[in-house]
Amino acid sequence: MDKLNLTTCPSCGSKKIKRLRRNATPRFEGHEYTLPNFEYYECPDCGEKVYDREAMRQIEAHSPGFGRLWSKRKLGRTALR
Ligand SMILES: [Zn+2]
């Protein structure tokens, strides 16, 4: 439904951006969180990372504070077009 389907990088326009699925361990306020099978897009050209709604939901499920911070900082910038 809300799955993001990116074919070009929103930051640099590269077509090499691809979806990754891995265990992510973001840090927030000194804590490290583990997000198993976390899915996101990463652009090999400029390093931009894009998180879709499903990814944001995972983050919030693991850490509400962290999720809020990320939605503020990231979602605005990587919003769907
Ligand atoms: Zn890029």
PDB file of the backbone (N, CA, C, O) and the ligand in Angstrom, with CONECT records:
HET     ZN  A 101       1
ATOM      1  N   MET A   1       0.845  -1.205   0.000  1.00  0.00           N
ATOM      2  CA  MET A   1       0.000   0.000   0.000  1.00  0.00           C
ATOM      3  C   MET A   1       0.873   1.244   0.000  1.00  0.00           C
ATOM      4  O   MET A   1       0.954   1.984  -0.981  1.00  0.00           O
ATOM      5  N   ASP A   2       1.505   1.440   1.109  1.00  0.00           N
ATOM      6  CA  ASP A   2       2.375   2.606   1.194  1.00  0.00           C
ATOM      7  C   ASP A   2       3.819   2.274   0.849  1.00  0.00           C
ATOM      8  O   ASP A   2       4.737   3.045   1.127  1.00  0.00           O
ATOM      9  N   LYS A   3       3.996   1.128   0.246  1.00  0.00           N
ATOM     10  CA  LYS A   3       5.354   0.737  -0.133  1.00  0.00           C
ATOM     11  C   LYS A   3       5.944   1.748  -1.103  1.00  0.00           C
ATOM     12  O   LYS A   3       5.339   2.144  -2.099  1.00  0.00           O
ATOM     13  N   LEU A   4       7.125   2.129  -0.761  1.00  0.00           N
ATOM     14  CA  LEU A   4       7.838   3.047  -1.621  1.00  0.00           C
ATOM     15  C   LEU A   4       8.453   2.219  -2.744  1.00  0.00           C
ATOM     16  O   LEU A   4       8.968   1.126  -2.506  1.00  0.00           O
ATOM     17  N   ASN A   5       8.399   2.727  -3.937  1.00  0.00           N
ATOM     18  CA  ASN A   5       9.045   2.004  -5.017  1.00  0.00           C
ATOM     19  C   ASN A   5       9.920   2.965  -5.800  1.00  0.00           C
ATOM     20  O   ASN A   5       9.529   3.506  -6.834  1.00  0.00           O
ATOM     21  N   LEU A   6      11.078   3.151  -5.286  1.00  0.00           N
ATOM     22  CA  LEU A   6      11.984   4.124  -5.878  1.00  0.00           C
ATOM     23  C   LEU A   6      12.791   3.511  -7.012  1.00  0.00           C
ATOM     24  O   LEU A   6      13.288   2.391  -6.899  1.00  0.00           O
ATOM     25  N   THR A   7      12.913   4.237  -8.079  1.00  0.00           N
ATOM     26  CA  THR A   7      13.805   3.788  -9.143  1.00  0.00           C
ATOM     27  C   THR A   7      14.904   4.810  -9.367  1.00  0.00           C
ATOM     28  O   THR A   7      15.935   4.505  -9.967  1.00  0.00           O
ATOM     29  N   THR A   8      14.682   6.019  -8.885  1.00  0.00           N
ATOM     30  CA  THR A   8      15.741   7.023  -8.968  1.00  0.00           C
ATOM     31  C   THR A   8      15.949   7.660  -7.601  1.00  0.00           C
ATOM     32  O   THR A   8      15.011   7.812  -6.818  1.00  0.00           O
ATOM     33  N   CYS A   9      17.168   8.020  -7.337  1.00  0.00           N
ATOM     34  CA  CYS A   9      17.515   8.632  -6.063  1.00  0.00           C
ATOM     35  C   CYS A   9      16.893  10.020  -5.964  1.00  0.00           C
ATOM     36  O   CYS A   9      17.067  10.835  -6.870  1.00  0.00           O
ATOM     37  N   PRO A  10      16.166  10.307  -4.874  1.00  0.00           N
ATOM     38  CA  PRO A  10      15.547  11.628  -4.721  1.00  0.00           C
ATOM     39  C   PRO A  10      16.590  12.719  -4.514  1.00  0.00           C
ATOM     40  O   PRO A  10      16.295  13.904  -4.669  1.00  0.00           O
ATOM     41  N   SER A  11      17.775  12.329  -4.173  1.00  0.00           N
ATOM     42  CA  SER A  11      18.810  13.310  -3.887  1.00  0.00           C
ATOM     43  C   SER A  11      19.648  13.661  -5.115  1.00  0.00           C
ATOM     44  O   SER A  11      19.847  14.839  -5.410  1.00  0.00           O
ATOM     45  N   CYS A  12      20.137  12.653  -5.833  1.00  0.00           N
ATOM     46  CA  CYS A  12      21.020  12.934  -6.965  1.00  0.00           C
ATOM     47  C   CYS A  12      20.475  12.434  -8.296  1.00  0.00           C
ATOM     48  O   CYS A  12      21.058  12.703  -9.346  1.00  0.00           O
ATOM     49  N   GLY A  13      19.353  11.701  -8.260  1.00  0.00           N
ATOM     50  CA  GLY A  13      18.750  11.252  -9.509  1.00  0.00           C
ATOM     51  C   GLY A  13      19.359   9.986 -10.088  1.00  0.00           C
ATOM     52  O   GLY A  13      19.001   9.570 -11.190  1.00  0.00           O
ATOM     53  N   SER A  14      20.276   9.370  -9.354  1.00  0.00           N
ATOM     54  CA  SER A  14      20.901   8.141  -9.846  1.00  0.00           C
ATOM     55  C   SER A  14      19.895   7.005  -9.950  1.00  0.00           C
ATOM     56  O   SER A  14      18.997   6.873  -9.118  1.00  0.00           O
ATOM     57  N   LYS A  15      20.059   6.192 -10.978  1.00  0.00           N
ATOM     58  CA  LYS A  15      19.156   5.049 -11.131  1.00  0.00           C
ATOM     59  C   LYS A  15      19.694   3.804 -10.447  1.00  0.00           C
ATOM     60  O   LYS A  15      19.116   2.723 -10.551  1.00  0.00           O
ATOM     61  N   LYS A  16      20.793   3.967  -9.754  1.00  0.00           N
ATOM     62  CA  LYS A  16      21.399   2.798  -9.106  1.00  0.00           C
ATOM     63  C   LYS A  16      20.851   2.557  -7.709  1.00  0.00           C
ATOM     64  O   LYS A  16      21.225   1.585  -7.053  1.00  0.00           O
ATOM     65  N   ILE A  17      19.977   3.426  -7.256  1.00  0.00           N
ATOM     66  CA  ILE A  17      19.445   3.265  -5.897  1.00  0.00           C
ATOM     67  C   ILE A  17      18.754   1.919  -5.797  1.00  0.00           C
ATOM     68  O   ILE A  17      18.043   1.498  -6.710  1.00  0.00           O
ATOM     69  N   LYS A  18      18.969   1.254  -4.681  1.00  0.00           N
ATOM     70  CA  LYS A  18      18.353  -0.056  -4.549  1.00  0.00           C
ATOM     71  C   LYS A  18      17.880  -0.332  -3.142  1.00  0.00           C
ATOM     72  O   LYS A  18      18.321   0.284  -2.171  1.00  0.00           O
ATOM     73  N   ARG A  19      16.971  -1.274  -3.069  1.00  0.00           N
ATOM     74  CA  ARG A  19      16.374  -1.632  -1.800  1.00  0.00           C
ATOM     75  C   ARG A  19      17.267  -2.636  -1.086  1.00  0.00           C
ATOM     76  O   ARG A  19      17.711  -3.623  -1.672  1.00  0.00           O
ATOM     77  N   LEU A  20      17.517  -2.373   0.169  1.00  0.00           N
ATOM     78  CA  LEU A  20      18.335  -3.285   0.955  1.00  0.00           C
ATOM     79  C   LEU A  20      17.509  -3.826   2.102  1.00  0.00           C
ATOM     80  O   LEU A  20      16.573  -3.182   2.576  1.00  0.00           O
ATOM     81  N   ARG A  21      17.868  -5.012   2.535  1.00  0.00           N
ATOM     82  CA  ARG A  21      17.236  -5.563   3.726  1.00  0.00           C
ATOM     83  C   ARG A  21      18.336  -6.136   4.604  1.00  0.00           C
ATOM     84  O   ARG A  21      19.022  -7.088   4.230  1.00  0.00           O
ATOM     85  N   ARG A  22      18.484  -5.555   5.745  1.00  0.00           N
ATOM     86  CA  ARG A  22      19.538  -6.022   6.639  1.00  0.00           C
ATOM     87  C   ARG A  22      19.193  -5.641   8.066  1.00  0.00           C
ATOM     88  O   ARG A  22      18.239  -4.907   8.322  1.00  0.00           O
ATOM     89  N   ASN A  23      19.980  -6.149   8.974  1.00  0.00           N
ATOM     90  CA  ASN A  23      19.803  -5.733  10.357  1.00  0.00           C
ATOM     91  C   ASN A  23      20.464  -4.383  10.545  1.00  0.00           C
ATOM     92  O   ASN A  23      21.663  -4.230  10.310  1.00  0.00           O
ATOM     93  N   ALA A  24      19.691  -3.421  10.961  1.00  0.00           N
ATOM     94  CA  ALA A  24      20.233  -2.087  11.167  1.00  0.00           C
ATOM     95  C   ALA A  24      20.397  -1.840  12.656  1.00  0.00           C
ATOM     96  O   ALA A  24      19.616  -2.328  13.473  1.00  0.00           O
ATOM     97  N   THR A  25      21.416  -1.083  12.991  1.00  0.00           N
ATOM     98  CA  THR A  25      21.642  -0.754  14.403  1.00  0.00           C
ATOM     99  C   THR A  25      21.885   0.746  14.551  1.00  0.00           C
ATOM    100  O   THR A  25      23.003   1.186  14.819  1.00  0.00           O
ATOM    101  N   PRO A  26      20.822   1.515  14.371  1.00  0.00           N
ATOM    102  CA  PRO A  26      20.960   2.961  14.532  1.00  0.00           C
ATOM    103  C   PRO A  26      21.192   3.323  15.999  1.00  0.00           C
ATOM    104  O   PRO A  26      20.818   2.576  16.903  1.00  0.00           O
ATOM    105  N   ARG A  27      21.803   4.459  16.211  1.00  0.00           N
ATOM    106  CA  ARG A  27      22.069   4.928  17.568  1.00  0.00           C
ATOM    107  C   ARG A  27      21.240   6.177  17.836  1.00  0.00           C
ATOM    108  O   ARG A  27      21.045   7.020  16.960  1.00  0.00           O
ATOM    109  N   PHE A  28      20.770   6.270  19.046  1.00  0.00           N
ATOM    110  CA  PHE A  28      20.018   7.448  19.434  1.00  0.00           C
ATOM    111  C   PHE A  28      20.230   7.709  20.908  1.00  0.00           C
ATOM    112  O   PHE A  28      19.948   6.854  21.747  1.00  0.00           O
ATOM    113  N   GLU A  29      20.725   8.884  21.220  1.00  0.00           N
ATOM    114  CA  GLU A  29      20.979   9.279  22.606  1.00  0.00           C
ATOM    115  C   GLU A  29      21.737   8.215  23.378  1.00  0.00           C
ATOM    116  O   GLU A  29      21.377   7.873  24.504  1.00  0.00           O
ATOM    117  N   GLY A  30      22.772   7.705  22.774  1.00  0.00           N
ATOM    118  CA  GLY A  30      23.628   6.762  23.459  1.00  0.00           C
ATOM    119  C   GLY A  30      23.146   5.320  23.449  1.00  0.00           C
ATOM    120  O   GLY A  30      23.868   4.415  23.865  1.00  0.00           O
ATOM    121  N   HIS A  31      21.929   5.108  22.975  1.00  0.00           N
ATOM    122  CA  HIS A  31      21.411   3.746  22.906  1.00  0.00           C
ATOM    123  C   HIS A  31      21.529   3.228  21.488  1.00  0.00           C
ATOM    124  O   HIS A  31      21.378   3.975  20.521  1.00  0.00           O
ATOM    125  N   GLU A  32      21.798   1.960  21.381  1.00  0.00           N
ATOM    126  CA  GLU A  32      21.825   1.368  20.061  1.00  0.00           C
ATOM    127  C   GLU A  32      20.617   0.462  19.910  1.00  0.00           C
ATOM    128  O   GLU A  32      20.310  -0.344  20.788  1.00  0.00           O
ATOM    129  N   TYR A  33      19.944   0.606  18.793  1.00  0.00           N
ATOM    130  CA  TYR A  33      18.755  -0.195  18.566  1.00  0.00           C
ATOM    131  C   TYR A  33      19.017  -1.201  17.465  1.00  0.00           C
ATOM    132  O   TYR A  33      19.759  -0.928  16.521  1.00  0.00           O
ATOM    133  N   THR A  34      18.413  -2.347  17.591  1.00  0.00           N
ATOM    134  CA  THR A  34      18.546  -3.329  16.529  1.00  0.00           C
ATOM    135  C   THR A  34      17.209  -3.478  15.824  1.00  0.00           C
ATOM    136  O   THR A  34      16.184  -3.765  16.443  1.00  0.00           O
ATOM    137  N   LEU A  35      17.246  -3.280  14.541  1.00  0.00           N
ATOM    138  CA  LEU A  35      16.047  -3.441  13.733  1.00  0.00           C
ATOM    139  C   LEU A  35      16.291  -4.601  12.776  1.00  0.00           C
ATOM    140  O   LEU A  35      16.961  -4.439  11.757  1.00  0.00           O
ATOM    141  N   PRO A  36      15.753  -5.756  13.102  1.00  0.00           N
ATOM    142  CA  PRO A  36      15.991  -6.924  12.266  1.00  0.00           C
ATOM    143  C   PRO A  36      15.270  -6.812  10.933  1.00  0.00           C
ATOM    144  O   PRO A  36      14.136  -6.339  10.872  1.00  0.00           O
ATOM    145  N   ASN A  37      15.916  -7.240   9.888  1.00  0.00           N
ATOM    146  CA  ASN A  37      15.316  -7.207   8.551  1.00  0.00           C
ATOM    147  C   ASN A  37      14.778  -5.841   8.177  1.00  0.00           C
ATOM    148  O   ASN A  37      13.708  -5.718   7.582  1.00  0.00           O
ATOM    149  N   PHE A  38      15.519  -4.840   8.527  1.00  0.00           N
ATOM    150  CA  PHE A  38      15.107  -3.483   8.243  1.00  0.00           C
ATOM    151  C   PHE A  38      15.303  -3.188   6.756  1.00  0.00           C
ATOM    152  O   PHE A  38      16.372  -3.425   6.195  1.00  0.00           O
ATOM    153  N   GLU A  39      14.254  -2.670   6.139  1.00  0.00           N
ATOM    154  CA  GLU A  39      14.333  -2.417   4.702  1.00  0.00           C
ATOM    155  C   GLU A  39      14.427  -0.931   4.408  1.00  0.00           C
ATOM    156  O   GLU A  39      13.675  -0.128   4.959  1.00  0.00           O
ATOM    157  N   TYR A  40      15.330  -0.587   3.561  1.00  0.00           N
ATOM    158  CA  TYR A  40      15.440   0.812   3.160  1.00  0.00           C
ATOM    159  C   TYR A  40      16.144   0.884   1.814  1.00  0.00           C
ATOM    160  O   TYR A  40      16.674  -0.111   1.320  1.00  0.00           O
ATOM    161  N   TYR A  41      16.141   2.051   1.243  1.00  0.00           N
ATOM    162  CA  TYR A  41      16.830   2.250  -0.013  1.00  0.00           C
ATOM    163  C   TYR A  41      18.145   2.956   0.242  1.00  0.00           C
ATOM    164  O   TYR A  41      18.250   3.823   1.110  1.00  0.00           O
ATOM    165  N   GLU A  42      19.138   2.571  -0.524  1.00  0.00           N
ATOM    166  CA  GLU A  42      20.402   3.286  -0.406  1.00  0.00           C
ATOM    167  C   GLU A  42      20.952   3.563  -1.790  1.00  0.00           C
ATOM    168  O   GLU A  42      20.940   2.700  -2.667  1.00  0.00           O
ATOM    169  N   CYS A  43      21.431   4.774  -1.967  1.00  0.00           N
ATOM    170  CA  CYS A  43      22.007   5.170  -3.239  1.00  0.00           C
ATOM    171  C   CYS A  43      23.531   5.021  -3.171  1.00  0.00           C
ATOM    172  O   CYS A  43      24.180   5.649  -2.334  1.00  0.00           O
ATOM    173  N   PRO A  44      24.097   4.196  -4.047  1.00  0.00           N
ATOM    174  CA  PRO A  44      25.544   3.989  -4.007  1.00  0.00           C
ATOM    175  C   PRO A  44      26.316   5.202  -4.509  1.00  0.00           C
ATOM    176  O   PRO A  44      27.512   5.334  -4.248  1.00  0.00           O
ATOM    177  N   ASP A  45      25.642   6.076  -5.220  1.00  0.00           N
ATOM    178  CA  ASP A  45      26.345   7.229  -5.782  1.00  0.00           C
ATOM    179  C   ASP A  45      26.539   8.354  -4.770  1.00  0.00           C
ATOM    180  O   ASP A  45      27.633   8.906  -4.658  1.00  0.00           O
ATOM    181  N   CYS A  46      25.475   8.697  -4.030  1.00  0.00           N
ATOM    182  CA  CYS A  46      25.602   9.829  -3.111  1.00  0.00           C
ATOM    183  C   CYS A  46      25.444   9.408  -1.647  1.00  0.00           C
ATOM    184  O   CYS A  46      25.642  10.217  -0.741  1.00  0.00           O
ATOM    185  N   GLY A  47      25.084   8.132  -1.421  1.00  0.00           N
ATOM    186  CA  GLY A  47      24.974   7.664  -0.048  1.00  0.00           C
ATOM    187  C   GLY A  47      23.649   7.990   0.616  1.00  0.00           C
ATOM    188  O   GLY A  47      23.468   7.727   1.805  1.00  0.00           O
ATOM    189  N   GLU A  48      22.725   8.559  -0.139  1.00  0.00           N
ATOM    190  CA  GLU A  48      21.415   8.891   0.423  1.00  0.00           C
ATOM    191  C   GLU A  48      20.686   7.625   0.860  1.00  0.00           C
ATOM    192  O   GLU A  48      20.683   6.621   0.148  1.00  0.00           O
ATOM    193  N   LYS A  49      20.069   7.684   2.039  1.00  0.00           N
ATOM    194  CA  LYS A  49      19.255   6.572   2.499  1.00  0.00           C
ATOM    195  C   LYS A  49      17.812   7.031   2.576  1.00  0.00           C
ATOM    196  O   LYS A  49      17.520   8.124   3.063  1.00  0.00           O
ATOM    197  N   VAL A  50      16.929   6.199   2.099  1.00  0.00           N
ATOM    198  CA  VAL A  50      15.520   6.561   2.100  1.00  0.00           C
ATOM    199  C   VAL A  50      14.729   5.495   2.849  1.00  0.00           C
ATOM    200  O   VAL A  50      14.841   4.301   2.574  1.00  0.00           O
ATOM    201  N   TYR A  51      13.929   5.959   3.800  1.00  0.00           N
ATOM    202  CA  TYR A  51      13.125   5.047   4.595  1.00  0.00           C
ATOM    203  C   TYR A  51      11.667   5.241   4.244  1.00  0.00           C
ATOM    204  O   TYR A  51      11.169   6.367   4.231  1.00  0.00           O
ATOM    205  N   ASP A  52      10.985   4.157   3.962  1.00  0.00           N
ATOM    206  CA  ASP A  52       9.564   4.303   3.650  1.00  0.00           C
ATOM    207  C   ASP A  52       8.734   4.172   4.931  1.00  0.00           C
ATOM    208  O   ASP A  52       9.269   4.044   6.032  1.00  0.00           O
ATOM    209  N   ARG A  53       7.430   4.207   4.754  1.00  0.00           N
ATOM    210  CA  ARG A  53       6.558   4.188   5.934  1.00  0.00           C
ATOM    211  C   ARG A  53       6.703   2.922   6.752  1.00  0.00           C
ATOM    212  O   ARG A  53       6.658   2.944   7.982  1.00  0.00           O
ATOM    213  N   GLU A  54       6.877   1.822   6.044  1.00  0.00           N
ATOM    214  CA  GLU A  54       7.037   0.554   6.731  1.00  0.00           C
ATOM    215  C   GLU A  54       8.295   0.575   7.601  1.00  0.00           C
ATOM    216  O   GLU A  54       8.300   0.078   8.727  1.00  0.00           O
ATOM    217  N   ALA A  55       9.343   1.153   7.059  1.00  0.00           N
ATOM    218  CA  ALA A  55      10.591   1.262   7.814  1.00  0.00           C
ATOM    219  C   ALA A  55      10.395   2.159   9.028  1.00  0.00           C
ATOM    220  O   ALA A  55      10.873   1.851  10.120  1.00  0.00           O
ATOM    221  N   MET A  56       9.695   3.263   8.833  1.00  0.00           N
ATOM    222  CA  MET A  56       9.449   4.186   9.935  1.00  0.00           C
ATOM    223  C   MET A  56       8.631   3.492  11.031  1.00  0.00           C
ATOM    224  O   MET A  56       8.838   3.720  12.222  1.00  0.00           O
ATOM    225  N   ARG A  57       7.706   2.647  10.597  1.00  0.00           N
ATOM    226  CA  ARG A  57       6.874   1.946  11.556  1.00  0.00           C
ATOM    227  C   ARG A  57       7.734   1.007  12.402  1.00  0.00           C
ATOM    228  O   ARG A  57       7.541   0.893  13.612  1.00  0.00           O
ATOM    229  N   GLN A  58       8.665   0.354  11.762  1.00  0.00           N
ATOM    230  CA  GLN A  58       9.580  -0.535  12.476  1.00  0.00           C
ATOM    231  C   GLN A  58      10.389   0.246  13.501  1.00  0.00           C
ATOM    232  O   GLN A  58      10.561  -0.188  14.640  1.00  0.00           O
ATOM    233  N   ILE A  59      10.881   1.397  13.078  1.00  0.00           N
ATOM    234  CA  ILE A  59      11.685   2.202  13.984  1.00  0.00           C
ATOM    235  C   ILE A  59      10.858   2.614  15.194  1.00  0.00           C
ATOM    236  O   ILE A  59      11.309   2.503  16.334  1.00  0.00           O
ATOM    237  N   GLU A  60       9.657   3.084  14.938  1.00  0.00           N
ATOM    238  CA  GLU A  60       8.811   3.544  16.038  1.00  0.00           C
ATOM    239  C   GLU A  60       8.416   2.417  16.964  1.00  0.00           C
ATOM    240  O   GLU A  60       8.276   2.613  18.171  1.00  0.00           O
ATOM    241  N   ALA A  61       8.234   1.231  16.398  1.00  0.00           N
ATOM    242  CA  ALA A  61       7.866   0.084  17.222  1.00  0.00           C
ATOM    243  C   ALA A  61       8.989  -0.248  18.200  1.00  0.00           C
ATOM    244  O   ALA A  61       8.741  -0.698  19.318  1.00  0.00           O
ATOM    245  N   HIS A  62      10.212  -0.021  17.768  1.00  0.00           N
ATOM    246  CA  HIS A  62      11.348  -0.342  18.618  1.00  0.00           C
ATOM    247  C   HIS A  62      11.680   0.793  19.570  1.00  0.00           C
ATOM    248  O   HIS A  62      12.146   0.564  20.686  1.00  0.00           O
ATOM    249  N   SER A  63      11.442   1.989  19.133  1.00  0.00           N
ATOM    250  CA  SER A  63      11.794   3.132  19.953  1.00  0.00           C
ATOM    251  C   SER A  63      10.970   4.344  19.570  1.00  0.00           C
ATOM    252  O   SER A  63      11.283   5.025  18.594  1.00  0.00           O
ATOM    253  N   PRO A  64       9.922   4.621  20.325  1.00  0.00           N
ATOM    254  CA  PRO A  64       9.028   5.742  20.001  1.00  0.00           C
ATOM    255  C   PRO A  64       9.774   7.066  19.883  1.00  0.00           C
ATOM    256  O   PRO A  64       9.528   7.838  18.956  1.00  0.00           O
ATOM    257  N   GLY A  65      10.668   7.326  20.800  1.00  0.00           N
ATOM    258  CA  GLY A  65      11.403   8.595  20.778  1.00  0.00           C
ATOM    259  C   GLY A  65      12.253   8.712  19.531  1.00  0.00           C
ATOM    260  O   GLY A  65      12.296   9.755  18.878  1.00  0.00           O
ATOM    261  N   PHE A  66      12.913   7.642  19.221  1.00  0.00           N
ATOM    262  CA  PHE A  66      13.772   7.603  18.063  1.00  0.00           C
ATOM    263  C   PHE A  66      12.949   7.762  16.786  1.00  0.00           C
ATOM    264  O   PHE A  66      13.342   8.477  15.864  1.00  0.00           O
ATOM    265  N   GLY A  67      11.814   7.094  16.747  1.00  0.00           N
ATOM    266  CA  GLY A  67      10.932   7.182  15.588  1.00  0.00           C
ATOM    267  C   GLY A  67      10.468   8.602  15.354  1.00  0.00           C
ATOM    268  O   GLY A  67      10.452   9.083  14.221  1.00  0.00           O
ATOM    269  N   ARG A  68      10.089   9.271  16.429  1.00  0.00           N
ATOM    270  CA  ARG A  68       9.627  10.650  16.285  1.00  0.00           C
ATOM    271  C   ARG A  68      10.724  11.547  15.746  1.00  0.00           C
ATOM    272  O   ARG A  68      10.502  12.374  14.862  1.00  0.00           O
ATOM    273  N   LEU A  69      11.890  11.367  16.290  1.00  0.00           N
ATOM    274  CA  LEU A  69      13.008  12.190  15.851  1.00  0.00           C
ATOM    275  C   LEU A  69      13.259  11.975  14.359  1.00  0.00           C
ATOM    276  O   LEU A  69      13.450  12.920  13.594  1.00  0.00           O
ATOM    277  N   TRP A  70      13.250  10.726  13.985  1.00  0.00           N
ATOM    278  CA  TRP A  70      13.516  10.410  12.592  1.00  0.00           C
ATOM    279  C   TRP A  70      12.424  10.921  11.677  1.00  0.00           C
ATOM    280  O   TRP A  70      12.710  11.438  10.597  1.00  0.00           O
ATOM    281  N   SER A  71      11.176  10.784  12.093  1.00  0.00           N
ATOM    282  CA  SER A  71      10.120  11.243  11.193  1.00  0.00           C
ATOM    283  C   SER A  71      10.247  12.737  10.976  1.00  0.00           C
ATOM    284  O   SER A  71       9.994  13.241   9.882  1.00  0.00           O
ATOM    285  N   LYS A  72      10.641  13.438  12.023  1.00  0.00           N
ATOM    286  CA  LYS A  72      10.808  14.880  11.884  1.00  0.00           C
ATOM    287  C   LYS A  72      11.941  15.209  10.916  1.00  0.00           C
ATOM    288  O   LYS A  72      11.797  16.019  10.001  1.00  0.00           O
ATOM    289  N   ARG A  73      13.060  14.555  11.154  1.00  0.00           N
ATOM    290  CA  ARG A  73      14.233  14.894  10.368  1.00  0.00           C
ATOM    291  C   ARG A  73      14.226  14.312   8.975  1.00  0.00           C
ATOM    292  O   ARG A  73      14.613  14.966   8.006  1.00  0.00           O
ATOM    293  N   LYS A  74      13.780  13.073   8.889  1.00  0.00           N
ATOM    294  CA  LYS A  74      13.976  12.353   7.650  1.00  0.00           C
ATOM    295  C   LYS A  74      12.791  12.402   6.712  1.00  0.00           C
ATOM    296  O   LYS A  74      12.941  12.600   5.507  1.00  0.00           O
ATOM    297  N   LEU A  75      11.609  12.219   7.279  1.00  0.00           N
ATOM    298  CA  LEU A  75      10.472  12.047   6.391  1.00  0.00           C
ATOM    299  C   LEU A  75      10.217  13.298   5.553  1.00  0.00           C
ATOM    300  O   LEU A  75       9.818  13.208   4.392  1.00  0.00           O
ATOM    301  N   GLY A  76      10.450  14.462   6.151  1.00  0.00           N
ATOM    302  CA  GLY A  76      10.241  15.686   5.397  1.00  0.00           C
ATOM    303  C   GLY A  76      11.098  15.692   4.151  1.00  0.00           C
ATOM    304  O   GLY A  76      10.667  16.092   3.070  1.00  0.00           O
ATOM    305  N   ARG A  77      12.296  15.246   4.331  1.00  0.00           N
ATOM    306  CA  ARG A  77      13.256  15.308   3.249  1.00  0.00           C
ATOM    307  C   ARG A  77      13.069  14.192   2.234  1.00  0.00           C
ATOM    308  O   ARG A  77      13.353  14.363   1.048  1.00  0.00           O
ATOM    309  N   THR A  78      12.596  13.069   2.700  1.00  0.00           N
ATOM    310  CA  THR A  78      12.504  11.934   1.805  1.00  0.00           C
ATOM    311  C   THR A  78      11.043  11.582   1.506  1.00  0.00           C
ATOM    312  O   THR A  78      10.718  10.445   1.165  1.00  0.00           O
ATOM    313  N   ALA A  79      10.188  12.568   1.641  1.00  0.00           N
ATOM    314  CA  ALA A  79       8.761  12.327   1.445  1.00  0.00           C
ATOM    315  C   ALA A  79       8.478  11.829   0.029  1.00  0.00           C
ATOM    316  O   ALA A  79       9.206  12.122  -0.919  1.00  0.00           O
ATOM    317  N   LEU A  80       7.409  11.078  -0.072  1.00  0.00           N
ATOM    318  CA  LEU A  80       7.004  10.571  -1.379  1.00  0.00           C
ATOM    319  C   LEU A  80       6.660  11.722  -2.309  1.00  0.00           C
ATOM    320  O   LEU A  80       6.153  12.757  -1.874  1.00  0.00           O
ATOM    321  N   ARG A  81       6.928  11.540  -3.538  1.00  0.00           N
ATOM    322  CA  ARG A  81       6.608  12.590  -4.480  1.00  0.00           C
ATOM    323  C   ARG A  81       5.378  12.261  -5.295  1.00  0.00           C
ATOM    324  O   ARG A  81       4.970  13.054  -6.144  1.00  0.00           O
TER     325      ARG A  81
HETATM  326 ZN    ZN A 101      21.923   9.503  -4.944  1.00  0.00          ZN2+
END
